[in-house]
C-alpha cells in the first residue's frame, strides 16, 4: 500500500506527487482519463491537422519574488529561464 494516493494527474496532482516522492514517500496517482494533464491536455478531435487545447491554455509562473513553496522548488536558473509578468496588449 502506498504512503499517499493522489487523485488526479493534472498539474497540481503531478506536482503534489513529485513533492511527496522527493520526500521519500511511495505515491500512487489515480487518473480517470487515459492520459495525464488534467485541464492542460490537448487533442486533434476538432480538426486532425490542428492541435487544440481541451480547457484553459495559459499558466504563467508567478514573478519573483517567488510567491509559493512550489515556485521555490522549481529551478528557474536552468537555461536562463526567468519568469516574467505578462503584459496586457493594448
N, C-alpha and C positions, 0 to 999 in steps of 0.2 A: 504494500500500500504506500502511495507517495506521501511525502510530508505536506504537500499542498496541491490542491486541484484548482486550476484557473479556468473559469468558464468564459469562453470567447477568445478567438485568436485574432482579434483586431489589434490596432496599435497599442492600446492600453493593456490588454491582456498579455501581449507578447513582451512588453517592457516589464510588466509585473513578474512574469515567468522567468525572464532573464535575470532580474534583480534577485529573485529568490534562489535561482540556480547558482548565481555568483556567490551567494551567501552560504552555499553548501547544501541547500535543501534539494530533495528529489521532487520534481514537479511534473504533473500531468496536465496538459492543456486540452480542453474539450471544445470542439467547434462543430456547429450544426452544418455549416456549408462545406462543400467538397474542397475548398481551398482557403488558406488563411488570408487575412487582410481586413476583415470587417467592412467598415464604411469606405475604405480606400481601395476596394477592389475595382477591377475593370474587366471588360469583355468586348467581344466583337458581335454581340447579339443584335444590335440595331442595324449595322451595315458591316459586312465582313471585311471591307477594305479599311475600316477605321476602328480604332480602339476608343471606347467610350467609358467614362467613369460611371460607376453604378450609383454613387452617392456624392457627397461633397469631395472636392479635389484639392483644396489648398490648406496646408497645415504648417504655417511658419513656426520656427522655433522662437522662443522668447529672446529678446535682445539682451545684451549684457547690461547691468549685472544679472547673472543667472537667477531666474525667479523661482526655480524649483529644484529639489534634490536630483530629479531625473536629468535636468539640464546640466547640472554639475557633473553627473556621471558620464555623459557622452563626451567624446574627445573632439573639441572644436578646432584643435590645432592641426589636425590631420589635413594634409594637402592645402593648408592655408584657408580652410573653410572658416567663415566667420558669420554668425547670424546677423542679419540687418532688419530693421523695422521696415515693413513695406510702406510705400508712399501711395496715397490715392492719386489717380490720374485726373487731370483737370481738362 
